[in-house]
Amino acid sequence: MMQRPRRRCEGTAMGSTVFNLRPGLGIGPFTLGMPICEAFAQIEQEPNIYDVVHVKYFDEEPLKLDIVISFPDHGFHLRFDPESQRLRLIEIFDVKRLQLRYATSLIGGPSTLATFVAVYKIFGPTFPGLYDRDRGVYTLFYPGLSFAFPIPSQYTDCCHDGEAELPLEFPDGTTPVTCRVSIYDSSTNKKVGVGSLMDKATAPPLPAGSLYMEEVHVKLGEGLYFAVGGQHIPFGASPQDVWTELGRPCGIHQKQVDQMVIHSASDPRPRTTLCGDYFYNYFTRGLDILFDGRTHKVKKFVLHTNYPGHADFNSYIKCNFVIVGQDNGGSFLDANNYKNGITPSTKWEQVKEILGDCGQAAIQTQGSTSNPFGSTFVYGYQNAAFEVMKNGYIATVTLFQSL
């Protein structure tokens, strides 16, 4: 878990923030389906509001559990699907810490209790909810929105057979106060709430023609093929070719000298800090393209998986690559044959089964100050080098043409 430094400023006390509630869409600046990098961009724009941020993920198996951005001072989580890294669920776990505005009404926060009666009055009639007897929680559902209410043990009889008269009021005249609010995509008509119901939330479908996490087919030693747009970037392409196919890069920077050059028998000479080679950075595609400074031709591609726990996390959108394997005759296999293809989800042991063992790894580290996540391991093959994290997942793939 990572925690940003506290930057408490006057006027950001607990409960002072009011977010617009959009059932089935999101709250405030956070929209269901948004990539995790866009969420971080919103956070960085308002450091006085989001002064304490926790990022939680399962380091050993990052694809098994959500990536969660949590705001403890405001009482809500953002849950991102670990594969697509898109927002699938917003959970408000402490309704007293965050005030919501729906149309002209306010609910939640320190001054406006989110009671069952208040919720029913603001959002109107709906179908009877579900009662989880094991958890003692009654969940009320609206399209893209649910409210969970704890039911005291002495009043469980008010929820016969999972149903209750609405709005729910107890014999002593009181009404339960919500303990959790969930906002989720309503297009699938699934009921999302606490416990196992939480897992039913999915990110909304991408619009037709979206380039987000577009499949990039890789033929080792040849180049890149983009599945949606149909572009082809071979080794040896010029900057003009790349601009024509992919558009303006997000950034351009000069390459620093490769620290691994000392291991090269062909060119052991010491270099200055910078060389003439330069990168085109396509952060929104998870891709860097390196040009030779003398010939101005593509000489390398770097593909990024954007896993949490790596120094480059949140610098790139995940590149959805498929590295095409070869059959015994040396011919390239169909890019759709995932059994023999390498993707961002492929673990290192599987890579070795596909490409064979490559021997000992080089250890790569940027130092504990700039890289708190520790070392990674670089394994070299003909035409490709894999940077692998300690959990066995690929961090980057560098593609080149072996001499």
C-alpha positions as CSV (number, residue, x, y, z in Angstrom):
1,M,0.0,0.0,0.0
2,M,1.3,3.5,-0.9
3,Q,0.3,6.7,0.9
4,R,0.8,10.2,-0.3
5,P,2.2,12.8,2.2
6,R,-0.4,14.7,4.1
7,R,-1.0,18.2,2.7
8,R,-3.8,19.3,5.0
9,C,-5.0,22.8,4.0
10,E,-7.5,25.1,5.5
11,G,-11.0,24.6,4.0
12,T,-10.6,20.9,3.3
13,A,-11.9,19.6,6.6
14,M,-13.8,16.3,6.7
15,G,-17.2,16.5,5.0
16,S,-16.7,19.9,3.3
17,T,-16.5,18.3,-0.2
18,V,-19.8,17.9,-2.1
19,F,-19.8,15.6,-5.1
20,N,-22.6,15.3,-7.7
21,L,-24.0,11.8,-7.7
22,R,-24.7,10.4,-11.2
23,P,-26.3,6.9,-10.8
24,G,-24.8,4.4,-13.2
25,L,-22.2,7.0,-14.3
26,G,-20.1,8.2,-11.3
27,I,-19.5,10.8,-8.7
28,G,-17.8,14.2,-8.9
29,P,-15.0,14.0,-11.4
30,F,-14.8,10.2,-11.4
31,T,-16.6,8.4,-14.2
32,L,-17.2,4.7,-14.5
33,G,-15.0,3.2,-17.2
34,M,-12.3,5.9,-16.9
35,P,-8.7,4.6,-17.1
36,I,-6.8,4.6,-13.9
37,C,-4.4,7.3,-15.3
38,E,-7.3,9.7,-15.8
39,A,-8.3,9.2,-12.2
40,F,-4.8,10.0,-11.0
41,A,-4.8,13.1,-13.3
42,Q,-8.0,14.3,-11.5
43,I,-6.4,13.7,-8.1
44,E,-3.2,15.6,-9.1
45,Q,-5.3,18.6,-10.2
46,E,-6.9,19.0,-6.7
47,P,-4.1,18.3,-4.2
48,N,-5.9,20.3,-1.5
49,I,-9.0,18.1,-1.7
50,Y,-7.3,14.7,-2.2
51,D,-4.5,15.2,0.3
52,V,-4.4,11.6,1.6
53,V,-4.6,8.9,-1.1
54,H,-4.0,5.2,-0.7
55,V,-3.3,2.9,-3.6
56,K,-3.9,-0.8,-2.8
57,Y,-3.2,-3.8,-5.0
58,F,-2.1,-7.5,-4.6
59,D,1.6,-7.4,-5.2
60,E,2.1,-11.1,-5.7
61,E,-0.8,-11.6,-8.1
62,P,-1.8,-8.2,-9.5
63,L,-4.4,-9.6,-11.8
64,K,-6.4,-11.4,-9.1
65,L,-7.7,-8.4,-7.2
66,D,-8.9,-4.9,-8.0
67,I,-6.5,-1.9,-8.0
68,V,-8.1,0.3,-5.4
69,I,-7.6,4.1,-5.0
70,S,-8.9,4.9,-1.5
71,F,-9.7,8.3,0.0
72,P,-9.9,7.7,3.8
73,D,-10.7,11.3,4.6
74,H,-13.6,11.3,2.2
75,G,-14.8,7.8,2.9
76,F,-14.8,6.3,-0.6
77,H,-13.0,3.9,-2.9
78,L,-12.4,3.7,-6.6
79,R,-12.1,0.0,-7.8
80,F,-10.4,-0.6,-11.1
81,D,-10.5,-3.9,-13.0
82,P,-6.9,-5.2,-12.8
83,E,-6.9,-6.4,-16.4
84,S,-8.3,-3.4,-18.2
85,Q,-7.3,-0.9,-15.5
86,R,-10.7,0.9,-16.0
87,L,-13.0,2.0,-13.2
88,R,-15.7,-0.6,-12.5
89,L,-17.1,0.4,-9.1
90,I,-17.3,3.3,-6.8
91,E,-17.9,2.5,-3.1
92,I,-18.8,5.0,-0.4
93,F,-17.9,3.2,2.8
94,D,-18.4,6.1,5.2
95,V,-21.4,8.2,4.1
96,K,-20.8,10.7,6.9
97,R,-17.5,11.8,5.3
98,L,-18.9,12.6,1.9
99,Q,-21.9,14.7,1.0
100,L,-23.7,13.9,-2.3
101,R,-25.9,16.1,-4.4
102,Y,-28.6,14.4,-6.5
103,A,-30.6,16.9,-8.6
104,T,-31.4,19.6,-6.0
105,S,-31.1,17.4,-2.9
106,L,-28.2,16.7,-0.6
107,I,-27.6,13.5,1.3
108,G,-24.8,12.2,3.5
109,G,-22.0,14.2,5.1
110,P,-21.8,15.1,8.8
111,S,-25.1,17.1,8.8
112,T,-27.5,15.1,6.6
113,L,-28.1,11.5,7.6
114,A,-28.6,9.1,4.8
115,T,-31.5,7.2,6.4
116,F,-33.7,4.7,4.6
117,V,-36.6,7.1,4.6
118,A,-34.4,10.0,3.3
119,V,-33.0,7.8,0.5
120,Y,-36.6,6.7,-0.5
121,K,-37.8,10.3,-0.5
122,I,-35.0,11.5,-2.7
123,F,-34.7,8.7,-5.2
124,G,-38.3,7.5,-5.2
125,P,-40.0,4.1,-5.1
126,T,-38.2,1.0,-6.2
127,F,-38.5,-2.8,-6.0
128,P,-38.0,-4.6,-2.7
129,G,-34.3,-5.1,-2.0
130,L,-32.3,-8.1,-0.8
131,Y,-31.7,-9.1,2.8
132,D,-28.4,-10.8,3.6
133,R,-29.1,-12.7,6.8
134,D,-25.5,-13.6,7.4
135,R,-24.3,-10.0,7.2
136,G,-27.4,-8.5,8.7
137,V,-27.6,-6.0,5.8
138,Y,-30.5,-5.0,3.6
139,T,-29.6,-3.6,0.2
140,L,-31.9,-1.3,-1.8
141,F,-31.3,-1.1,-5.5
142,Y,-31.8,1.6,-8.1
143,P,-30.4,1.5,-11.7
144,G,-26.7,1.9,-11.3
145,L,-27.0,2.6,-7.6
146,S,-27.4,0.7,-4.3
147,F,-27.7,1.5,-0.6
148,A,-26.8,-1.0,2.1
149,F,-28.5,-0.7,5.5
150,P,-27.4,-2.6,8.7
151,I,-30.4,-4.2,10.4
152,P,-30.3,-4.6,14.2
153,S,-30.7,-8.2,15.2
154,Q,-34.0,-7.4,17.1
155,Y,-35.6,-6.2,13.9
156,T,-34.6,-9.0,11.4
157,D,-38.2,-10.0,11.3
158,C,-38.9,-6.8,9.4
159,C,-37.2,-8.5,6.4
160,H,-39.3,-11.6,5.8
161,D,-38.1,-13.8,3.0
162,G,-35.6,-11.1,1.9
163,E,-38.3,-8.5,1.5
164,A,-39.6,-5.6,3.6
165,E,-42.3,-2.9,3.4
166,L,-40.9,0.2,1.9
167,P,-39.8,2.6,3.1
168,L,-38.3,0.5,5.9
169,E,-39.1,1.7,9.4
170,F,-38.7,-0.2,12.7
171,P,-41.5,-0.7,15.3
172,D,-39.9,1.9,17.5
173,G,-40.2,4.6,14.8
174,T,-36.6,4.6,13.8
175,T,-35.2,3.9,10.3
176,P,-31.8,2.5,9.4
177,V,-28.9,4.6,8.2
178,T,-27.0,3.5,5.2
179,C,-23.5,2.0,5.8
180,R,-22.4,1.8,2.1
181,V,-23.3,3.3,-1.3
182,S,-22.3,1.6,-4.5
183,I,-22.3,3.3,-8.0
184,Y,-21.9,0.9,-10.9
185,D,-22.7,0.5,-14.6
186,S,-26.4,-0.2,-15.1
187,S,-26.3,-1.5,-18.7
188,T,-26.1,-5.1,-17.6
189,N,-29.0,-4.9,-15.2
190,K,-26.9,-6.6,-12.5
191,K,-27.6,-5.9,-8.8
192,V,-24.3,-4.8,-7.1
193,G,-23.9,-4.4,-3.4
194,V,-21.9,-5.7,-0.5
195,G,-20.1,-9.0,-0.3
196,S,-20.3,-11.3,-3.3
197,L,-22.6,-8.8,-5.0
198,M,-19.6,-6.4,-5.3
199,D,-17.9,-8.7,-7.8
200,K,-20.8,-8.3,-10.3
201,A,-19.8,-4.8,-11.2
202,T,-18.0,-4.4,-14.5
203,A,-16.7,-1.4,-16.4
204,P,-19.1,-0.1,-19.1
205,P,-18.4,-1.3,-22.6
206,L,-15.9,0.8,-24.6
207,P,-17.4,2.9,-27.5
208,A,-17.2,1.4,-31.0
209,G,-13.8,2.1,-32.5
210,S,-12.1,2.9,-29.2
211,L,-8.3,2.7,-29.3
212,Y,-8.0,2.2,-25.5
213,M,-5.9,-1.0,-25.0
214,E,-6.0,-1.7,-28.7
215,E,-4.4,-5.1,-29.5
216,V,-0.9,-4.6,-30.8
217,H,0.4,-7.7,-32.7
218,V,4.2,-8.1,-32.5
219,K,6.2,-10.1,-35.0
220,L,9.7,-10.5,-33.5
221,G,12.3,-8.8,-35.7
222,E,9.7,-7.3,-38.0
223,G,7.6,-4.7,-36.2
224,L,4.2,-3.8,-34.8
225,Y,0.7,-4.3,-36.2
226,F,-2.3,-2.4,-34.7
227,A,-5.5,-4.4,-34.7
228,V,-8.1,-1.7,-34.7
229,G,-6.5,1.1,-36.7
230,G,-4.7,-1.3,-39.1
231,Q,-1.4,0.6,-38.8
232,H,1.9,-1.2,-39.4
233,I,5.2,0.2,-38.0
234,P,8.2,-1.8,-39.1
235,F,11.8,-1.5,-38.0
236,G,13.5,1.1,-40.1
237,A,10.5,3.3,-40.4
238,S,11.1,7.1,-40.4
239,P,9.7,9.7,-38.0
240,Q,7.4,10.8,-40.8
241,D,6.2,7.3,-41.2
242,V,5.4,7.0,-37.5
243,W,3.6,10.4,-37.4
244,T,1.5,9.4,-40.4
245,E,0.5,6.1,-38.8
246,L,0.2,7.0,-35.1
247,G,-0.1,10.8,-35.1
248,R,1.9,13.3,-33.0
249,P,3.8,11.7,-30.1
250,C,2.9,12.6,-26.5
251,G,6.5,13.4,-25.9
252,I,10.0,13.4,-27.5
253,H,13.2,13.0,-25.5
254,Q,16.8,12.2,-26.1
255,K,18.0,8.8,-25.0
256,Q,20.6,8.4,-22.3
257,V,23.4,6.0,-22.8
258,D,22.4,2.4,-22.3
259,Q,24.1,1.2,-19.1
260,M,24.1,-2.4,-20.5
261,V,26.5,-1.4,-23.4
262,I,29.5,-2.4,-21.2
263,H,28.4,-6.0,-21.7
264,S,28.6,-5.6,-25.5
265,A,31.8,-7.0,-27.0
266,S,31.0,-5.1,-30.3
267,D,31.0,-1.6,-28.7
268,P,32.7,-1.4,-25.3
269,R,33.7,2.3,-25.6
270,P,32.6,4.6,-22.8
271,R,30.0,7.2,-23.7
272,T,28.8,10.5,-22.5
273,T,25.5,10.7,-20.6
274,L,23.5,11.4,-23.7
275,C,23.7,9.9,-27.2
276,G,22.1,11.0,-30.5
277,D,19.3,8.5,-30.4
278,Y,15.8,9.8,-29.4
279,F,12.4,8.4,-28.3
280,Y,8.9,9.1,-29.4
281,N,6.7,8.5,-26.4
282,Y,3.1,7.4,-27.0
283,F,2.0,7.3,-23.3
284,T,-1.7,6.7,-24.3
285,R,-0.7,3.6,-26.2
286,G,1.8,2.3,-23.7
287,L,4.6,2.5,-26.2
288,D,8.0,4.1,-26.8
289,I,9.7,4.2,-30.2
290,L,13.5,4.7,-30.4
291,F,15.1,6.2,-33.4
292,D,18.7,6.0,-34.4
293,G,20.3,9.5,-34.1
294,R,22.3,9.1,-37.3
295,T,19.9,7.3,-39.7
296,H,16.6,8.5,-38.1
297,K,15.1,5.0,-38.5
298,V,13.2,3.0,-35.9
299,K,15.7,0.7,-34.0
300,K,13.7,-0.3,-30.9
301,F,10.1,-0.5,-29.5
302,V,9.4,-0.5,-25.8
303,L,6.0,-1.9,-24.7
304,H,4.7,-1.1,-21.2
305,T,2.3,-3.2,-19.1
306,N,1.7,-0.5,-16.4
307,Y,1.6,-2.9,-13.5
308,P,1.4,-1.4,-10.0
309,G,4.6,-2.1,-8.1
310,H,6.8,-0.9,-11.0
311,A,8.6,2.5,-11.2
312,D,6.8,3.4,-14.4
313,F,3.3,2.7,-13.0
314,N,0.8,5.4,-14.1
315,S,3.3,6.9,-16.7
316,Y,1.7,4.8,-19.5
317,I,-1.6,3.3,-20.4
318,K,-1.2,-0.5,-20.6
319,C,-0.1,-1.8,-24.0
320,N,-2.3,-4.7,-25.0
321,F,0.4,-6.5,-27.0
322,V,0.4,-10.0,-28.4
323,I,3.9,-11.3,-29.3
324,V,3.4,-13.9,-31.9
325,G,5.4,-17.1,-31.5
326,Q,6.9,-19.2,-34.2
327,D,6.3,-22.9,-35.1
328,N,9.1,-25.4,-35.4
329,G,9.7,-24.4,-39.0
330,G,10.3,-20.8,-38.1
331,S,7.1,-19.5,-39.6
332,F,5.0,-16.9,-37.6
333,L,1.8,-18.2,-36.1
334,D,-1.6,-16.6,-36.3
335,A,-1.7,-13.6,-33.9
336,N,-5.0,-14.9,-32.6
337,N,-3.4,-18.1,-31.4
338,Y,-3.0,-17.0,-27.8
339,K,-1.7,-20.4,-26.7
340,N,1.6,-19.6,-28.3
341,G,1.5,-15.8,-27.9
342,I,2.9,-13.7,-25.1
343,T,0.6,-11.0,-23.7
344,P,0.8,-8.6,-20.6
345,S,-0.9,-11.4,-18.6
346,T,1.7,-14.0,-19.4
347,K,4.0,-14.8,-16.5
348,W,7.7,-15.3,-16.9
349,E,7.6,-19.1,-16.5
350,Q,5.1,-19.3,-19.4
351,V,7.4,-17.0,-21.5
352,K,10.3,-19.5,-21.1
353,E,8.0,-22.3,-22.1
354,I,7.2,-20.5,-25.4
355,L,10.6,-19.0,-26.2
356,G,12.9,-21.4,-24.3
357,D,15.4,-20.6,-21.5
358,C,17.7,-17.7,-22.0
359,G,20.1,-18.0,-19.1
360,Q,20.9,-15.6,-16.3
361,A,19.2,-12.3,-15.9
362,A,20.8,-8.9,-15.6
363,I,19.6,-7.0,-12.5
364,Q,18.1,-3.5,-13.2
365,T,17.6,-0.9,-10.4
366,Q,17.3,2.8,-10.3
367,G,18.3,3.0,-6.7
368,S,16.1,2.9,-3.6
369,T,15.4,6.7,-3.7
370,S,13.9,6.9,-7.1
371,N,12.5,3.3,-7.2
372,P,11.0,2.2,-3.9
373,F,9.8,-1.0,-5.5
374,G,13.2,-2.6,-5.8
375,S,15.0,-4.4,-8.6
376,T,13.7,-5.9,-11.8
377,F,15.3,-8.6,-13.9
378,V,16.1,-8.3,-17.6
379,Y,16.2,-11.4,-19.8
380,G,17.5,-11.2,-23.4
381,Y,16.5,-13.2,-26.4
382,Q,17.1,-12.8,-30.1
383,N,15.1,-9.7,-31.1
384,A,13.6,-9.1,-27.6
385,A,14.4,-8.3,-24.0
386,F,11.9,-8.8,-21.1
387,E,12.0,-6.8,-17.9
388,V,10.4,-8.9,-15.3
389,M,9.2,-7.9,-11.8
390,K,9.9,-10.0,-8.7
391,N,6.3,-11.4,-8.8
392,G,7.1,-13.0,-12.2
393,Y,5.0,-10.5,-14.3
394,I,6.4,-8.6,-17.3
395,A,7.0,-4.9,-16.8
396,T,8.3,-4.0,-20.2
397,V,9.3,-5.7,-23.5
398,T,12.0,-4.1,-25.6
399,L,12.0,-5.1,-29.3
400,F,14.9,-4.8,-31.6
401,Q,16.6,-6.5,-34.6
402,S,19.5,-8.7,-33.7
403,L,22.5,-8.4,-35.8
